Amino acid sequence: MKRLHLLILTFCSLLIACILPLQAQESHHGHDHSMMQHEKMADEGRIDFWTCSMHPQIKLDEPGKCPICGMNLIPVTKDEEHKAGDSKKVTLKLSDTAKQLANIQTARVERKAVRKEIRLVGTVDYDETRLTHITAWVPGRIDRMFVDYTGITVKKGDHMLELYSPELISAQEELIQASRSLRKLGQSSSSLVRNSTVRAAQAAEEKLLLLGLTGEQVENIKKRGKAEDDVVIYAPEGGVVVEKNATEGMYVQQGTRIYSIADLKSLWVYLDSYETDLPWIRYGQKVSFTTQALPGVTFDGTVSFISPVVNSETRTTKVRVNVDNSKGLLKPGLFVKGIIKAAVYGKGKVVNTALKGKFICPMHPEVVKDKEGQCPICGMDLVPAEELGLITEDTDVELPLVIPASAPLITGERAVVYVKQPDTSNFEARTVVLGPEAEGFFIVVDGLKEDELVVTNGNFKIDADLQIRGKASMMNPHGGESMAGHKH
Protein backbone atom coordinates (compact mmCIF):
# COMPACT_ATOMS: atom_id res chain seq x y z
CA MET A 1 0.00 0.00 0.00
CA LYS A 2 2.83 2.41 0.86
CA ARG A 3 4.49 1.60 -2.46
CA LEU A 4 1.23 2.42 -4.32
CA HIS A 5 0.93 5.82 -2.59
CA LEU A 6 4.54 6.54 -3.41
CA LEU A 7 3.98 5.77 -7.11
CA ILE A 8 0.89 8.03 -7.26
CA LEU A 9 2.73 10.96 -5.65
CA THR A 10 5.65 10.54 -8.05
CA PHE A 11 3.31 10.51 -11.08
CA CYS A 12 1.46 13.67 -9.94
CA SER A 13 4.77 15.50 -9.39
CA LEU A 14 5.97 14.63 -12.89
CA LEU A 15 2.62 15.73 -14.41
CA ILE A 16 2.67 19.12 -12.65
CA ALA A 17 6.29 19.62 -13.67
CA CYS A 18 5.32 19.12 -17.33
CA ILE A 19 2.17 21.26 -17.37
CA LEU A 20 3.37 24.37 -15.51
CA PRO A 21 6.11 25.28 -17.98
CA LEU A 22 3.68 24.96 -20.88
CA GLN A 23 1.13 27.21 -19.20
CA ALA A 24 3.77 29.71 -18.28
CA GLN A 25 5.03 29.68 -21.85
CA GLU A 26 1.54 30.21 -23.30
CA SER A 27 0.78 32.96 -20.79
CA HIS A 28 4.08 34.59 -21.55
CA HIS A 29 3.46 34.52 -25.30
CA GLY A 30 -0.11 35.88 -24.83
CA HIS A 31 1.18 38.58 -22.51
CA ASP A 32 3.93 39.45 -24.93
CA HIS A 33 1.47 39.70 -27.81
CA SER A 34 -0.87 41.92 -25.78
CA MET A 35 1.98 44.08 -24.59
CA MET A 36 3.19 44.48 -28.18
CA GLN A 37 -0.24 45.72 -29.20
CA HIS A 38 -0.38 48.11 -26.26
CA GLU A 39 3.14 49.40 -26.98
CA LYS A 40 2.17 49.96 -30.62
CA MET A 41 -0.93 51.94 -29.52
CA ALA A 42 1.18 53.97 -27.09
CA ASP A 43 3.73 54.76 -29.81
CA GLU A 44 0.93 56.01 -32.06
CA GLY A 45 -0.35 58.25 -29.26
CA ARG A 46 -3.77 56.60 -29.19
CA ILE A 47 -3.79 55.70 -25.47
CA ASP A 48 -5.23 58.38 -23.22
CA PHE A 49 -4.82 56.58 -19.87
CA TRP A 50 -4.94 53.14 -18.22
CA THR A 51 -7.90 52.01 -16.12
CA CYS A 52 -9.38 48.95 -14.41
CA SER A 53 -12.43 47.32 -15.99
CA MET A 54 -13.79 46.59 -12.51
CA HIS A 55 -12.92 50.00 -11.01
CA PRO A 56 -13.20 52.70 -13.72
CA GLN A 57 -12.28 55.41 -11.22
CA ILE A 58 -8.68 54.17 -11.44
CA LYS A 59 -6.85 56.20 -14.12
CA LEU A 60 -3.05 55.84 -14.47
CA ASP A 61 -0.58 57.13 -17.01
CA GLU A 62 1.27 53.79 -17.31
CA PRO A 63 0.21 50.12 -17.46
CA GLY A 64 0.24 48.02 -14.32
CA LYS A 65 -1.99 46.39 -11.74
CA CYS A 66 -5.18 47.82 -10.23
CA PRO A 67 -4.37 48.97 -6.69
CA ILE A 68 -7.79 47.77 -5.52
CA CYS A 69 -8.33 44.32 -7.06
CA GLY A 70 -4.93 43.54 -8.65
CA MET A 71 -6.29 43.05 -12.19
CA ASN A 72 -4.26 44.13 -15.20
CA LEU A 73 -5.08 47.65 -16.31
CA ILE A 74 -6.53 48.18 -19.79
CA PRO A 75 -5.82 51.10 -22.12
CA VAL A 76 -8.39 53.72 -22.94
CA THR A 77 -7.99 55.34 -26.33
CA LYS A 78 -8.59 59.00 -27.02
CA ASP A 79 -12.00 60.02 -28.35
CA GLU A 80 -13.23 63.19 -29.91
CA GLU A 81 -15.08 65.95 -28.17
CA HIS A 82 -17.17 68.29 -30.31
CA LYS A 83 -18.16 71.76 -29.29
CA ALA A 84 -21.37 73.42 -30.36
CA GLY A 85 -21.54 77.08 -29.39
CA ASP A 86 -20.57 77.50 -25.76
CA SER A 87 -21.88 74.09 -24.57
CA LYS A 88 -19.70 71.01 -24.64
CA LYS A 89 -21.25 67.90 -26.18
CA VAL A 90 -20.12 64.49 -24.99
CA THR A 91 -19.82 62.13 -27.97
CA LEU A 92 -18.49 58.65 -28.58
CA LYS A 93 -17.26 57.37 -31.93
CA LEU A 94 -17.78 53.69 -32.66
CA SER A 95 -16.45 51.68 -35.56
CA ASP A 96 -18.76 49.49 -37.62
CA THR A 97 -17.37 46.41 -35.88
CA ALA A 98 -17.93 47.95 -32.45
CA LYS A 99 -21.54 48.84 -33.36
CA GLN A 100 -22.18 45.27 -34.46
CA LEU A 101 -20.64 43.83 -31.30
CA ALA A 102 -22.67 46.21 -29.12
CA ASN A 103 -25.80 45.47 -31.20
CA ILE A 104 -26.57 49.17 -31.55
CA GLN A 105 -30.12 49.85 -32.76
CA THR A 106 -31.74 53.22 -33.34
CA ALA A 107 -35.24 54.63 -33.79
CA ARG A 108 -36.49 57.90 -35.19
CA VAL A 109 -38.01 60.60 -32.99
CA GLU A 110 -41.54 61.06 -34.32
CA ARG A 111 -44.86 62.71 -33.64
CA LYS A 112 -47.50 60.15 -32.83
CA ALA A 113 -50.86 59.96 -31.06
CA VAL A 114 -50.63 57.64 -28.07
CA ARG A 115 -53.05 56.49 -25.41
CA LYS A 116 -52.38 56.21 -21.72
CA GLU A 117 -53.87 52.98 -20.40
CA ILE A 118 -55.02 53.22 -16.79
CA ARG A 119 -55.90 50.02 -14.93
CA LEU A 120 -58.23 50.30 -11.96
CA VAL A 121 -60.05 47.94 -9.62
CA GLY A 122 -63.37 48.42 -7.88
CA THR A 123 -66.76 46.98 -7.00
CA VAL A 124 -70.31 47.01 -8.35
CA ASP A 125 -72.88 48.92 -6.29
CA TYR A 126 -76.50 50.02 -6.45
CA ASP A 127 -77.55 53.01 -8.48
CA GLU A 128 -78.54 55.34 -5.65
CA THR A 129 -80.97 57.22 -7.88
CA ARG A 130 -82.89 53.95 -8.39
CA LEU A 131 -82.99 52.93 -4.73
CA THR A 132 -86.48 53.26 -3.19
CA HIS A 133 -87.29 53.10 0.54
CA ILE A 134 -90.71 52.20 1.93
CA THR A 135 -91.22 54.01 5.23
CA ALA A 136 -94.11 54.37 7.64
CA TRP A 137 -95.93 57.64 6.88
CA VAL A 138 -98.02 57.30 10.04
CA PRO A 139 -97.44 55.56 13.39
CA GLY A 140 -98.97 52.12 13.68
CA ARG A 141 -98.55 48.36 14.00
CA ILE A 142 -97.52 45.96 11.22
CA ASP A 143 -100.11 43.19 11.24
CA ARG A 144 -98.88 41.34 8.15
CA MET A 145 -95.83 41.36 5.88
CA PHE A 146 -96.42 39.89 2.43
CA VAL A 147 -92.70 40.24 1.60
CA ASP A 148 -90.99 38.57 4.52
CA TYR A 149 -87.40 38.10 3.24
CA THR A 150 -84.86 39.99 1.12
CA GLY A 151 -84.04 39.14 -2.46
CA ILE A 152 -87.64 39.01 -3.68
CA THR A 153 -88.30 40.77 -6.98
CA VAL A 154 -91.42 42.93 -6.82
CA LYS A 155 -93.28 45.02 -9.37
CA LYS A 156 -94.72 48.48 -8.99
CA GLY A 157 -98.08 48.16 -7.23
CA ASP A 158 -97.43 44.80 -5.53
CA HIS A 159 -98.75 44.61 -1.96
CA MET A 160 -95.99 44.74 0.65
CA LEU A 161 -97.62 44.86 4.13
CA GLU A 162 -100.78 45.58 6.14
CA LEU A 163 -100.61 48.44 8.66
CA TYR A 164 -103.01 49.15 11.52
CA SER A 165 -103.01 52.84 12.39
CA PRO A 166 -105.58 54.83 14.43
CA GLU A 167 -104.55 57.92 12.49
CA LEU A 168 -105.46 56.26 9.20
CA ILE A 169 -108.79 55.08 10.61
CA SER A 170 -109.59 58.64 11.74
CA ALA A 171 -108.68 60.03 8.32
CA GLN A 172 -110.93 57.47 6.63
CA GLU A 173 -113.87 58.45 8.88
CA GLU A 174 -113.35 62.09 7.95
CA LEU A 175 -113.62 61.22 4.26
CA ILE A 176 -116.71 59.07 4.81
CA GLN A 177 -118.48 61.83 6.76
CA ALA A 178 -117.59 64.48 4.18
CA SER A 179 -118.85 62.25 1.36
CA ARG A 180 -122.16 61.63 3.18
CA SER A 181 -122.64 65.33 3.85
CA LEU A 182 -122.01 66.07 0.18
CA ARG A 183 -124.63 63.56 -0.94
CA LYS A 184 -127.25 64.93 1.52
CA LEU A 185 -126.96 68.49 0.24
CA GLY A 186 -128.53 67.75 -3.09
CA GLN A 187 -129.28 70.70 -5.42
CA SER A 188 -131.34 72.82 -2.97
CA SER A 189 -128.52 73.98 -0.70
CA SER A 190 -126.88 77.32 -1.12
CA SER A 191 -123.67 77.55 -3.12
CA LEU A 192 -121.73 78.72 -0.06
CA VAL A 193 -122.62 75.64 1.98
CA ARG A 194 -122.10 73.36 -0.99
CA ASN A 195 -118.67 74.77 -1.81
CA SER A 196 -117.61 74.42 1.84
CA THR A 197 -118.72 70.77 1.93
CA VAL A 198 -116.94 70.02 -1.38
CA ARG A 199 -113.69 71.55 -0.10
CA ALA A 200 -113.96 69.45 3.09
CA ALA A 201 -114.36 66.26 1.04
CA GLN A 202 -111.41 67.18 -1.18
CA ALA A 203 -109.25 67.93 1.87
CA ALA A 204 -110.10 64.52 3.36
CA GLU A 205 -109.09 62.79 0.10
CA GLU A 206 -105.80 64.67 -0.13
CA LYS A 207 -105.01 63.83 3.48
CA LEU A 208 -105.32 60.09 2.80
CA LEU A 209 -103.18 60.40 -0.33
CA LEU A 210 -100.52 62.23 1.68
CA LEU A 211 -100.61 59.45 4.29
CA GLY A 212 -99.62 56.90 1.65
CA LEU A 213 -102.86 55.52 0.26
CA THR A 214 -103.40 55.20 -3.47
CA GLY A 215 -106.19 56.87 -5.44
CA GLU A 216 -107.86 53.51 -5.94
CA GLN A 217 -107.91 52.87 -2.20
CA VAL A 218 -109.51 56.28 -1.57
CA GLU A 219 -112.26 55.58 -4.11
CA ASN A 220 -112.96 52.18 -2.53
CA ILE A 221 -113.36 53.81 0.90
CA LYS A 222 -115.88 56.29 -0.50
CA LYS A 223 -117.87 53.52 -2.19
CA ARG A 224 -117.77 51.16 0.76
CA GLY A 225 -118.62 53.84 3.28
CA LYS A 226 -116.70 52.04 6.01
CA ALA A 227 -113.15 52.50 7.31
CA GLU A 228 -110.64 49.64 7.04
CA ASP A 229 -108.79 48.61 10.19
CA ASP A 230 -105.73 47.34 8.27
CA VAL A 231 -104.52 49.37 5.30
CA VAL A 232 -102.42 47.68 2.60
CA ILE A 233 -99.17 49.44 1.62
CA TYR A 234 -98.10 48.88 -2.01
CA ALA A 235 -94.69 49.03 -3.70
CA PRO A 236 -94.12 52.50 -5.23
CA GLU A 237 -91.47 51.14 -7.66
CA GLY A 238 -90.35 47.76 -8.94
CA GLY A 239 -87.04 46.06 -8.20
CA VAL A 240 -85.34 43.71 -5.77
CA VAL A 241 -85.96 43.94 -2.04
CA VAL A 242 -82.45 44.46 -0.65
CA GLU A 243 -83.37 45.43 2.93
CA LYS A 244 -86.12 44.37 5.35
CA ASN A 245 -85.98 46.33 8.59
CA ALA A 246 -89.24 45.29 10.32
CA THR A 247 -91.20 42.20 11.42
CA GLU A 248 -94.87 41.35 11.87
CA GLY A 249 -96.39 42.75 15.05
CA MET A 250 -93.77 45.48 15.24
CA TYR A 251 -94.88 49.01 16.14
CA VAL A 252 -93.40 51.67 13.87
CA GLN A 253 -93.16 55.41 14.14
CA GLN A 254 -93.52 57.98 11.41
CA GLY A 255 -90.42 57.74 9.20
CA THR A 256 -89.42 54.19 10.23
CA ARG A 257 -87.81 52.43 7.25
CA ILE A 258 -89.48 49.09 6.52
CA TYR A 259 -88.16 48.02 3.07
CA SER A 260 -85.51 49.09 0.56
CA ILE A 261 -86.06 48.25 -3.11
CA ALA A 262 -83.27 48.51 -5.70
CA ASP A 263 -83.79 48.68 -9.45
CA LEU A 264 -80.85 46.62 -10.79
CA LYS A 265 -81.39 47.51 -14.45
CA SER A 266 -78.86 50.29 -13.94
CA LEU A 267 -75.83 49.96 -11.64
CA TRP A 268 -72.85 51.98 -10.51
CA VAL A 269 -69.26 50.74 -10.54
CA TYR A 270 -66.91 52.43 -8.10
CA LEU A 271 -63.28 52.28 -9.26
CA ASP A 272 -60.36 53.22 -6.99
CA SER A 273 -58.02 55.68 -8.66
CA TYR A 274 -54.58 56.46 -7.21
CA GLU A 275 -53.35 60.02 -7.12
CA THR A 276 -50.95 59.39 -10.01
CA ASP A 277 -53.86 58.27 -12.23
CA LEU A 278 -56.13 61.25 -11.60
CA PRO A 279 -54.52 63.55 -14.25
CA TRP A 280 -55.58 61.06 -16.95
CA ILE A 281 -59.21 60.56 -15.93
CA ARG A 282 -61.93 62.79 -17.37
CA TYR A 283 -65.69 62.92 -17.09
CA GLY A 284 -67.37 61.16 -20.04
CA GLN A 285 -64.49 58.74 -20.78
CA LYS A 286 -65.40 55.22 -21.81
CA VAL A 287 -64.49 52.42 -19.41
CA SER A 288 -64.28 48.69 -20.11
CA PHE A 289 -64.17 46.24 -17.24
CA THR A 290 -64.34 42.52 -16.47
CA THR A 291 -65.25 40.40 -13.49
CA GLN A 292 -64.17 36.92 -12.46
CA ALA A 293 -67.81 35.93 -12.02
CA LEU A 294 -68.28 36.17 -15.82
CA PRO A 295 -64.97 35.22 -17.49
CA GLY A 296 -64.63 36.27 -21.10
CA VAL A 297 -67.37 38.92 -20.88
CA THR A 298 -66.42 42.60 -21.16
CA PHE A 299 -68.73 45.36 -19.96
CA ASP A 300 -68.70 49.01 -20.97
CA GLY A 301 -69.60 52.13 -19.04
CA THR A 302 -69.03 55.87 -18.83
CA VAL A 303 -67.27 57.93 -16.18
CA SER A 304 -70.10 59.96 -14.64
CA PHE A 305 -68.53 61.27 -11.44
CA ILE A 306 -65.07 61.77 -9.95
CA SER A 307 -65.03 62.23 -6.20
CA PRO A 308 -63.51 65.56 -5.09
CA VAL A 309 -62.12 63.88 -1.96
CA VAL A 310 -59.09 61.56 -1.56
CA ASN A 311 -59.35 58.77 1.00
CA SER A 312 -56.72 59.53 3.66
CA GLU A 313 -56.12 55.83 4.40
CA THR A 314 -55.99 54.25 0.93
CA ARG A 315 -54.84 57.42 -0.90
CA THR A 316 -57.38 56.69 -3.62
CA THR A 317 -60.29 58.58 -5.16
CA LYS A 318 -63.59 57.01 -6.14
CA VAL A 319 -64.44 57.13 -9.84
CA ARG A 320 -68.07 56.31 -10.56
CA VAL A 321 -69.05 54.54 -13.76
CA ASN A 322 -72.69 54.21 -14.89
CA VAL A 323 -73.43 50.79 -16.35
CA ASP A 324 -76.50 49.44 -18.15
CA ASN A 325 -77.53 46.14 -16.54
CA SER A 326 -80.77 45.48 -18.41
CA LYS A 327 -79.66 41.85 -19.00
CA GLY A 328 -79.18 41.35 -15.26
CA LEU A 329 -75.69 39.83 -15.53
CA LEU A 330 -74.00 42.07 -12.95
CA LYS A 331 -74.72 41.94 -9.23
CA PRO A 332 -73.92 44.51 -6.56
CA GLY A 333 -70.78 43.61 -4.65
CA LEU A 334 -68.90 41.98 -7.55
CA PHE A 335 -65.19 42.76 -7.81
CA VAL A 336 -64.20 44.23 -11.19
CA LYS A 337 -61.05 45.27 -13.06
CA GLY A 338 -61.43 48.30 -15.31
CA ILE A 339 -59.37 49.96 -18.05
CA ILE A 340 -59.51 53.61 -19.14
CA LYS A 341 -57.64 54.69 -22.27
CA ALA A 342 -56.89 58.40 -22.23
CA ALA A 343 -55.92 60.16 -25.45
CA VAL A 344 -52.59 61.94 -24.79
CA TYR A 345 -51.50 64.82 -27.00
CA GLY A 346 -48.71 67.40 -27.03
CA LYS A 347 -46.68 67.63 -23.78
CA GLY A 348 -48.88 65.08 -22.03
CA LYS A 349 -52.17 66.97 -22.45
CA VAL A 350 -55.26 64.75 -22.10
CA VAL A 351 -57.98 65.66 -24.58
CA ASN A 352 -61.57 64.45 -24.22
CA THR A 353 -64.16 65.73 -26.69
CA ALA A 354 -66.81 63.03 -26.19
CA LEU A 355 -69.24 65.55 -24.62
CA LYS A 356 -68.78 68.29 -27.20
CA GLY A 357 -72.17 69.80 -28.05
CA LYS A 358 -73.97 67.91 -25.25
CA PHE A 359 -76.23 69.28 -22.50
CA ILE A 360 -75.85 67.99 -18.92
CA CYS A 361 -77.73 68.38 -15.65
CA PRO A 362 -75.53 70.08 -13.00
CA MET A 363 -77.23 68.07 -10.25
CA HIS A 364 -77.25 64.73 -12.09
CA PRO A 365 -74.23 64.67 -14.46
CA GLU A 366 -75.17 61.22 -15.70
CA VAL A 367 -78.09 62.88 -17.55
CA VAL A 368 -76.64 63.79 -20.97
CA LYS A 369 -78.86 65.07 -23.78
CA ASP A 370 -78.28 66.24 -27.33
CA LYS A 371 -80.64 69.22 -26.97
CA GLU A 372 -81.60 71.79 -24.39
CA GLY A 373 -84.31 70.88 -21.89
CA GLN A 374 -84.98 69.92 -18.30
CA CYS A 375 -83.51 67.10 -16.23
CA PRO A 376 -86.00 64.22 -16.01
CA ILE A 377 -84.90 63.58 -12.41
CA CYS A 378 -84.84 66.99 -10.74
CA GLY A 379 -86.32 69.30 -13.39
CA MET A 380 -83.30 71.64 -13.57
CA ASP A 381 -82.36 73.25 -16.88
CA LEU A 382 -79.66 71.35 -18.75
CA VAL A 383 -76.36 73.22 -19.20
CA PRO A 384 -73.85 72.95 -22.08
CA ALA A 385 -70.94 70.70 -21.15
CA GLU A 386 -68.49 73.47 -22.05
CA GLU A 387 -69.86 75.66 -19.26
CA LEU A 388 -69.38 72.90 -16.69
CA GLY A 389 -65.71 72.46 -17.68
CA LEU A 390 -66.22 68.81 -18.60
CA ILE A 391 -64.53 69.08 -22.00
CA THR A 392 -60.75 69.14 -22.32
CA GLU A 393 -60.16 70.57 -25.76
CA ASP A 394 -57.39 72.56 -27.41
CA THR A 395 -57.86 73.71 -30.98
CA ASP A 396 -54.10 74.23 -31.34
CA VAL A 397 -53.14 70.83 -29.90
CA GLU A 398 -50.49 68.90 -31.80
CA LEU A 399 -49.35 65.31 -31.79
CA PRO A 400 -46.76 64.61 -29.08
CA LEU A 401 -43.07 64.03 -29.76
CA VAL A 402 -42.35 60.44 -28.68
CA ILE A 403 -39.44 58.02 -28.38
CA PRO A 404 -39.46 54.29 -27.54
CA ALA A 405 -39.48 53.54 -23.82
CA SER A 406 -36.15 51.68 -24.16
CA ALA A 407 -34.31 54.76 -25.45
CA PRO A 408 -33.83 56.87 -22.29
CA LEU A 409 -31.57 55.87 -19.40
CA ILE A 410 -33.41 57.20 -16.37
CA THR A 411 -32.06 57.95 -12.92
CA GLY A 412 -33.95 59.48 -10.06
CA GLU A 413 -33.17 63.02 -11.24
CA ARG A 414 -32.47 62.99 -14.97
CA ALA A 415 -32.93 61.10 -18.23
CA VAL A 416 -30.22 60.62 -20.85
CA VAL A 417 -30.58 59.48 -24.45
CA TYR A 418 -27.85 58.81 -27.00
CA VAL A 419 -28.45 60.53 -30.32
CA LYS A 420 -26.74 59.32 -33.50
CA GLN A 421 -25.15 62.22 -35.37
CA PRO A 422 -26.18 62.47 -39.05
CA ASP A 423 -23.87 60.75 -41.55
CA THR A 424 -21.36 59.80 -38.82
CA SER A 425 -20.65 57.02 -36.36
CA ASN A 426 -20.72 59.44 -33.43
CA PHE A 427 -23.27 59.14 -30.62
CA GLU A 428 -24.06 62.20 -28.50
CA ALA A 429 -25.20 61.96 -24.88
CA ARG A 430 -28.12 64.32 -24.38
CA THR A 431 -30.20 65.10 -21.29
CA VAL A 432 -33.93 65.26 -22.04
CA VAL A 433 -37.12 66.17 -20.19
CA LEU A 434 -39.69 63.38 -20.39
CA GLY A 435 -43.44 63.46 -20.03
CA PRO A 436 -45.68 60.47 -19.31
CA GLU A 437 -45.16 56.96 -20.63
CA ALA A 438 -47.92 55.60 -22.84
CA GLU A 439 -48.18 52.51 -25.07
CA GLY A 440 -44.45 51.77 -24.89
CA PHE A 441 -43.40 55.35 -25.65
CA PHE A 442 -42.19 58.31 -23.63
CA ILE A 443 -43.49 61.76 -24.52
CA VAL A 444 -40.57 64.17 -24.95
CA VAL A 445 -41.13 67.60 -23.44
CA ASP A 446 -37.70 69.04 -24.24
CA GLY A 447 -34.28 68.00 -25.52
CA LEU A 448 -35.01 66.30 -28.87
CA LYS A 449 -36.22 67.26 -32.32
CA GLU A 450 -38.35 65.39 -34.78
CA ASP A 451 -36.54 62.89 -37.09
CA GLU A 452 -33.44 62.62 -34.88
CA LEU A 453 -32.15 59.08 -34.31
CA VAL A 454 -31.94 57.81 -30.74
CA VAL A 455 -30.32 54.58 -29.56
CA THR A 456 -32.89 52.02 -28.38
CA ASN A 457 -30.57 49.04 -27.91
CA GLY A 458 -26.96 49.16 -26.77
CA ASN A 459 -27.31 52.47 -24.94
CA PHE A 460 -26.12 50.87 -21.69
CA LYS A 461 -22.93 49.75 -23.44
CA ILE A 462 -22.30 53.23 -24.83
CA ASP A 463 -22.89 54.68 -21.37
CA ALA A 464 -20.51 52.15 -19.78
CA ASP A 465 -17.81 53.06 -22.31
CA LEU A 466 -18.17 56.75 -21.42
CA GLN A 467 -17.95 55.93 -17.71
CA ILE A 468 -14.70 54.02 -18.26
CA ARG A 469 -13.33 56.97 -20.21
CA GLY A 470 -14.29 59.29 -17.36
CA LYS A 471 -16.70 61.26 -19.53
CA ALA A 472 -20.12 62.54 -18.55
CA SER A 473 -22.65 59.69 -18.48
CA MET A 474 -25.98 58.68 -17.02
CA MET A 475 -24.78 58.11 -13.44
CA ASN A 476 -21.98 60.65 -13.55
CA PRO A 477 -23.17 63.87 -15.22
CA HIS A 478 -19.87 65.66 -14.45
CA GLY A 479 -17.58 63.02 -15.89
CA GLY A 480 -14.08 62.69 -14.48
CA GLU A 481 -14.59 65.37 -11.83
CA SER A 482 -16.18 62.87 -9.46
CA MET A 483 -13.88 59.94 -10.33
CA ALA A 484 -10.39 61.37 -9.99
CA GLY A 485 -9.64 60.04 -6.54
CA HIS A 486 -7.04 57.41 -7.55
CA LYS A 487 -5.29 59.16 -10.41
CA HIS A 488 -1.54 59.26 -9.84
Helices and strands as residue ranges (DSSP letters): H 2-43, E 47-51, E 59-60, E 74-77, E 82-84, E 87-93, H 96-101, E 105-108, E 110-111, E 114-126, G 128-130, E 131-135, E 140-145, E 153-154, E 159-164, H 166-185, H 191-210, H 215-224, E 230-234, E 239-244, E 251-252, E 257-262, E 266-274, G 278-280, E 286-291, E 299-306, E 316-324, E 335-345, G 346-348, E 349-350, E 359-360, E 368-369, E 383-384, E 401-404, E 409-410, E 415-420, E 426-438, E 441-446, E 453-457, H 459-469, G 479-482
